[in-house]
Amino acid sequence: MQIAVISGSPKGEMSVTLQYVRFLEEAFPEHTFSVVHAGRDIRSIERQGEAWKRLLATVAESDGVLWATPVYVMLVPAQLKRFIELVGERNAGDAFSGKYAACLTTSIHYFDHTAHAYLHGICDDLAMRYVGFCSAHMEDLRKEAFQEQLVLFFSDFLEAIAERRPVQREFPPLPASPAPYARTTPPAVVETRGKRVVILHDAEPGSGLAAMVGGLAACYGDSVRVAHIRDAAMKGACLGCCRCAFENTCVYDDGFLAFWEEYVAPADILVMAGTVRDRFLSAAWKQFFDRSFASGHIPAFKRKQVAYLVDGPLGHLATLREVLTGLAVMEGANLAGIVTGEPGGEIDAALHALAERSVRLSERGYVAPATFPAVAGHKVFRDEIWGGMRAIFKADDRYYRQHGLYDFPTRDYQQRIITRATSLAMAIPSVRRDVVKKMPSHMIRPLEKAIESSRVLAERRSEQ
């Protein structure tokens, strides 16, 4: 069979993900693998008609398509995102339609599921037959057990092609774009109380997003700063070179860092506004997010209020919402809200409410308690940095040490002694029976003092 491999890595032949593909080539010598370097060659693909034609011919002549890509900031790299946009812009879906597809990614298993869901949705939109995915850790290929699983994954993909296996669509088509938003009521200005408000966007003049940005900015009054992300003058997307790992200094010498220091770093309230392009925001926004990796695994939005304006069918894009939420909470921020341009949402009122709420929460210093993504994400980063990445990611290692983020095992030695003593006592049958019988009361007893202290908090609020 002829397999077209769409490589999303900007590193070309030096891609870690591509080494997994090379392994498959050796394991399945009876099949032909043709690699399209969509990530590495995105600029020539955009500009050179012949390169685009050769790429489409490779896909059209294949029996199956394997998307092979690293995961960058919860999704595919910006370069591959731009390639997918080009397929839509140039009405090139026919080359992909009907092809069997699978996805192979490498990462540290941090939000890899959102990257897979995104690619699955794209395959569904292109009328491809999506068979499944294999998510590998960057070091997994060294393990014999994983090698066996990788062979089984690819064997199933080949069998699906050979059998013409029926595949049902999982992600429904997105609805048609409604009429662009236009403000219908005059804005009421919110007192920002000295909070620094920044709105970043990639809106085109006259678009619904531009109207949303203008409407929200009007709610904040003269205290808001508005900037287009093109003003960051980025020369390119993240190259995955990890040269930023030592001192958080990017290999690019362009305007991104100055833009970040001028707008993002000082903001108390940061609003990011974008339009849905396929199943995410634009490749320009993805490039912005990827370039922020120069900060490493250090929370870049710590204690900020973060909000989003999304022009497009966000209600039909759970993966996009999950990524936007994850970007906020994993960077140490509080998600103040998301306003979309979808019909029926009373957008004028929602924009005013967002402005009011973001200021109120910022003034109070509120950051919502972490839920599973933030808790699990921290532990993934913590274990990976400590387990080997700290040899390269020096800046991350210093930050984690200084802020006590290497929090394993627990440093609460009193609790460790109590836990050990309790474990020994529970080995006695009579004690265990008594504990089980009284378990509900044992669980709430440590919280009773906290409940008593709530009276003090109530008194303080009444005095304010």
C-alpha positions in Angstrom: 0.0 0.0 0.0 1.0 3.6 -0.5 0.9 5.6 2.8 1.1 9.4 2.7 2.6 10.7 5.9 1.8 14.3 6.7 4.5 15.4 9.0 3.6 18.3 11.2 7.0 18.9 12.8 9.0 22.0 11.8 12.2 19.9 12.3 11.7 17.9 9.2 13.9 14.8 9.1 15.1 15.5 12.7 11.6 15.2 14.0 11.2 12.8 17.0 7.8 11.8 15.6 9.2 11.0 12.3 11.5 8.4 13.9 8.4 6.5 14.9 7.4 6.6 11.2 10.9 5.3 10.2 10.4 2.4 12.6 7.1 1.6 10.9 8.9 1.7 7.5 11.4 -0.9 8.7 8.6 -3.0 10.3 6.4 -2.9 7.2 8.9 -3.0 4.2 6.1 -4.3 1.8 4.4 -0.9 2.0 5.6 2.5 0.7 5.7 5.6 2.8 5.8 9.0 1.2 6.5 11.9 3.7 5.0 15.3 3.1 6.8 17.8 5.3 3.8 20.1 5.9 5.4 21.6 9.1 8.9 22.1 7.8 7.9 23.4 4.3 4.8 25.4 5.2 6.2 28.7 3.7 7.1 27.1 0.3 3.7 25.3 0.4 2.0 28.6 0.8 4.0 30.4 -1.9 4.9 27.8 -4.5 2.2 26.4 -6.6 4.2 23.4 -7.8 5.0 22.4 -4.2 1.3 22.5 -3.4 0.4 20.4 -6.4 3.0 17.7 -5.6 1.7 17.5 -2.1 -1.9 17.0 -3.2 -0.8 14.4 -5.7 1.0 12.5 -3.0 -2.2 12.5 -0.9 -4.5 11.7 -3.8 -2.4 8.7 -4.9 -2.2 7.2 -1.5 -4.3 4.4 0.0 -4.1 5.9 3.5 -3.0 9.1 5.3 -1.0 9.0 8.5 -0.9 12.3 10.3 2.5 12.3 12.2 3.0 15.3 14.5 4.3 16.4 17.8 1.9 18.1 20.2 2.7 21.8 20.7 0.7 23.6 23.4 -2.3 21.3 23.5 -2.7 21.0 19.7 -0.7 20.4 16.5 2.1 22.9 15.7 1.0 26.2 14.2 2.7 25.2 10.9 0.5 22.1 10.5 -2.5 24.2 11.6 -1.7 26.6 8.8 -1.5 23.7 6.3 -5.0 22.5 7.3 -6.3 26.1 6.8 -4.8 26.1 3.3 -6.6 22.9 2.5 -9.9 24.7 3.3 -8.9 28.0 1.7 -7.9 26.4 -1.6 -10.9 23.9 -1.7 -8.5 21.0 -1.8 -10.6 18.6 0.2 -11.2 16.3 -2.7 -7.6 15.0 -2.4 -8.4 13.8 1.1 -12.0 12.7 0.7 -12.6 9.0 1.2 -9.0 8.3 2.4 -8.5 6.2 5.5 -6.6 8.2 8.1 -4.8 7.6 11.4 -2.9 9.9 13.7 0.5 9.3 15.4 1.7 11.9 17.9 4.7 12.3 20.3 4.6 14.4 23.5 4.9 14.0 27.2 1.1 13.1 27.3 0.2 16.7 28.2 -3.2 17.5 26.6 -2.4 15.1 23.8 -6.1 14.1 23.8 -7.1 17.6 22.5 -4.6 17.3 19.6 -6.1 14.0 18.7 -9.7 15.2 18.9 -8.8 18.2 16.7 -7.3 16.0 14.0 -10.1 13.6 14.2 -12.6 16.5 13.7 -10.6 17.7 10.7 -10.6 14.3 9.1 -14.3 14.1 9.6 -14.7 17.5 7.9 -12.6 16.3 5.0 -14.8 13.2 4.6 -11.9 11.0 5.5 -12.3 7.6 7.3 -10.6 8.1 10.7 -9.4 4.8 12.1 -7.7 5.8 15.3 -4.6 7.2 16.9 -1.4 6.2 18.7 -0.1 8.7 21.3 3.5 8.1 22.2 5.8 9.5 24.8 8.9 11.0 23.2 11.0 8.1 24.7 8.5 5.3 24.1 10.2 4.0 20.9 13.1 2.7 23.1 10.7 0.3 24.8 10.1 -3.1 23.3 6.6 -3.3 24.8 5.7 -0.1 23.1 7.2 -1.2 19.8 4.8 -4.1 19.8 1.8 -1.8 20.4 2.9 0.5 17.6 3.1 -2.4 15.2 -0.4 -3.5 16.3 -1.8 0.0 15.8 -0.4 0.3 12.3 -1.5 -3.2 11.4 -5.1 -2.3 12.4 -4.8 0.8 10.2 -3.7 -1.3 7.2 -6.4 -3.8 7.8 -9.0 -1.1 7.9 -7.8 0.1 4.4 -7.7 -3.5 3.0 -11.1 -4.4 4.3 -12.7 -1.1 3.4 -13.9 -1.0 6.9 -16.9 1.2 7.5 -16.2 4.2 9.7 -18.8 6.5 11.2 -18.4 10.2 11.6 -17.8 11.2 15.2 -17.8 15.0 15.0 -20.9 16.6 13.4 -20.4 19.2 10.7 -20.2 22.8 12.0 -23.1 25.1 11.4 -23.0 27.8 8.8 -21.7 31.2 10.0 -24.4 33.5 11.2 -24.5 37.2 10.4 -21.6 39.0 12.0 -22.2 40.6 15.4 -23.1 44.3 15.6 -23.8 46.2 18.8 -27.4 47.1 19.3 -27.2 48.9 22.7 -24.8 51.6 23.9 -22.1 50.3 26.2 -22.1 51.1 29.9 -18.5 51.8 31.1 -17.2 49.7 33.9 -14.9 51.3 36.5 -11.7 49.4 36.2 -10.3 50.6 39.6 -6.8 50.8 38.5 -6.6 47.4 36.9 -4.6 47.1 33.7 -6.8 45.7 31.0 -5.4 44.3 27.7 -7.3 42.9 24.7 -5.3 41.0 22.1 -6.9 40.0 18.8 -6.5 39.1 15.2 -9.6 40.6 13.9 -10.1 41.8 10.3 -11.6 45.3 10.0 -15.4 45.2 9.7 -15.6 41.6 11.0 -17.9 40.3 13.8 -14.8 39.8 15.9 -13.7 43.4 15.4 -17.2 44.5 16.6 -16.9 42.3 19.7 -13.5 43.7 20.5 -14.7 47.2 20.1 -17.8 46.5 22.2 -15.8 45.0 25.1 -13.2 47.8 24.9 -15.9 50.3 25.2 -17.1 48.6 28.4 -13.6 49.1 29.9 -13.4 52.7 28.8 -10.1 54.6 28.7 -8.3 52.0 30.9 -8.0 49.3 28.2 -5.2 48.7 25.7 -6.0 46.9 22.5 -3.5 45.4 20.2 -3.5 43.1 17.1 -1.2 40.1 17.5 0.4 40.9 14.2 2.1 43.8 16.0 4.3 41.2 17.7 6.1 41.0 14.3 6.8 37.3 14.7 9.2 36.1 12.1 8.0 32.5 12.4 6.4 29.8 14.5 8.1 27.7 17.2 10.8 25.5 15.8 10.8 23.0 18.6 14.5 23.6 19.0 14.3 23.9 22.9 17.0 26.6 22.9 14.8 28.5 25.2 15.1 25.8 27.8 18.2 27.3 29.5 17.3 30.9 30.0 13.8 31.2 28.5 15.3 33.0 25.5 13.8 32.3 22.1 16.1 31.6 19.1 14.1 34.2 17.1 15.3 37.8 17.2 12.0 39.5 16.5 9.3 41.6 18.2 7.5 38.8 20.2 9.3 39.3 23.5 8.9 43.1 23.4 5.3 42.7 22.6 4.8 40.2 25.4 6.6 42.5 27.9 4.5 45.5 26.8 1.1 43.9 26.7 0.9 40.5 28.3 3.2 40.7 31.3 1.8 43.8 33.0 -1.9 43.0 32.4 -4.1 42.3 35.3 -6.9 41.3 33.0 -6.0 39.7 29.7 -8.6 39.1 27.0 -7.7 37.1 23.9 -10.1 37.4 20.9 -10.1 35.2 17.8 -12.3 33.8 15.0 -12.8 30.1 14.5 -10.8 28.7 11.6 -11.8 25.1 10.9 -12.0 23.7 14.5 -9.6 26.1 16.3 -8.7 29.7 16.3 -6.4 31.0 13.5 -2.9 29.7 12.8 -1.7 33.1 13.8 -3.1 32.6 17.3 -1.7 29.1 17.4 1.7 30.6 16.5 1.3 33.1 19.3 0.5 30.3 21.8 3.4 28.2 20.5 5.9 31.0 20.8 4.8 31.6 24.4 6.6 28.3 25.1 9.7 30.4 25.4 8.5 30.8 29.0 9.0 27.1 29.4 6.8 25.3 31.9 6.6 28.4 34.2 3.0 29.7 34.6 3.0 32.8 32.4 -0.4 34.2 33.4 -0.1 33.7 37.1 -2.8 35.5 39.2 -4.3 37.2 36.1 -7.9 37.2 35.0 -8.0 35.7 31.5 -11.0 35.9 29.2 -11.8 35.1 25.6 -13.9 36.4 22.8 -14.6 33.8 20.1 -16.4 34.6 16.9 -17.7 31.3 15.6 -19.6 28.1 16.7 -17.8 27.5 20.0 -20.9 25.7 21.3 -20.1 23.0 18.8 -16.4 22.9 19.6 -15.9 21.3 23.0 -12.2 20.6 22.2 -11.6 24.3 21.5 -13.3 25.3 24.7 -11.2 22.7 26.6 -7.9 24.1 25.2 -8.9 27.7 25.9 -9.8 26.8 29.5 -6.6 24.7 29.8 -4.4 27.6 28.6 -5.8 29.8 31.3 -5.8 27.5 34.3 -2.5 25.8 33.5 -0.8 29.2 33.3 -1.9 30.0 36.8 -4.8 32.4 35.8 -8.4 32.5 36.6 -10.8 32.0 33.7 -13.1 35.0 34.0 -15.3 34.0 31.1 -15.8 33.3 27.4 -18.1 35.3 25.2 -19.0 34.0 21.8 -20.6 35.6 18.7 -23.2 32.9 18.4 -26.8 33.9 17.9 -29.2 34.0 20.8 -26.5 34.8 23.4 -27.4 38.5 24.2 -23.9 39.4 23.3 -24.0 43.1 24.3 -25.1 42.1 27.9 -22.5 39.3 28.0 -19.7 41.6 27.0 -20.6 44.1 29.8 -21.0 41.3 32.3 -17.6 39.9 31.4 -16.0 43.4 31.9 -17.7 43.8 35.2 -16.9 40.3 36.5 -13.2 40.4 35.4 -12.6 43.7 37.3 -14.4 42.4 40.4 -12.5 39.1 40.5 -9.2 40.9 39.7 -9.8 43.3 42.6 -10.5 40.4 44.9 -7.5 38.4 43.7 -9.7 35.4 43.0 -8.3 32.3 41.2 -10.6 29.3 41.1 -9.4 26.1 42.8 -7.7 23.7 40.4 -9.7 20.9 38.8 -8.4 17.7 37.2 -6.7 19.3 34.2 -4.6 21.7 36.2 -3.8 19.2 39.0 -2.9 16.4 36.5 -1.0 18.9 34.2 1.1 20.1 37.1 2.0 16.5 38.0 2.9 15.7 34.4 5.2 18.7 34.2 6.7 18.1 37.7 7.5 14.5 37.1 8.9 15.1 33.6 11.1 18.1 34.6 12.4 16.2 37.6 12.8 13.0 35.8 15.2 14.1 33.1 14.1 17.4 31.5 15.8 19.5 34.2 19.1 18.7 32.6 18.1 20.9 29.7 15.2 23.0 31.1 17.4 24.8 33.6 15.0 27.8 33.9 12.1 25.5 34.7 14.2 23.6 37.3 15.1 26.8 39.1 11.5 28.0 39.2 10.2 24.7 40.4 12.8 24.6 43.2 12.2 28.2 44.3 8.4 27.8 44.4 8.3 24.3 46.0 6.7 22.7 43.0 8.7 19.5 43.4 6.1 18.5 46.0 6.6 14.8 46.1 6.6 12.9 48.3 4.6 15.0 50.7 6.8 17.2 52.9 4.2 17.2 55.7 6.2 14.9 58.0 3.6 15.1 60.7 1.0 13.7 58.3 3.4 11.0 57.1 3.9 9.9 60.7 0.1 9.9 61.4 -0.5 8.0 58.1 2.1 5.4 59.0 0.7 4.9 62.5 -2.9 4.7 61.2 -1.8 2.1 58.7 -0.4 0.0 61.4 -3.4 0.3 63.6 -5.7 -0.6 60.7 -4.0 -4.0 60.6 -5.8 -4.8 63.8 -9.2 -6.3 62.9 -11.1 -4.7 65.8 -9.7 -1.3 65.1 -10.5 -1.6 61.4 -14.1 -2.6 62.1 -14.5 0.4 64.4 -13.0 2.8 61.9 -15.2 1.5 59.1 -18.3 1.9 61.2 -17.5 5.5 62.1 -15.9 6.4 58.8 -18.4 9.3 57.9 -17.7 11.0 61.3 -13.9 10.5 60.9 -14.0 12.1 57.4 -15.8 15.3 58.6 -14.1 15.8 62.0 -11.0 17.6 60.7 -13.2 20.1 58.9 -15.2 21.2 61.9 -12.6 23.8 62.9 -12.7 25.3 59.5 -16.5 25.6 59.8 -16.1 27.4 63.1 -13.6 29.8 61.5 -16.2 30.8 58.9 -17.9 32.9 61.6 -14.8 35.0 61.8 -14.8 35.5 58.0 -18.4 36.6 58.2 -17.7 39.2 60.8 -14.8 40.5 58.7 -17.1 40.9 55.6 -19.7 42.7 57.7 -17.0 45.2 58.9 -15.9 46.0 55.3 
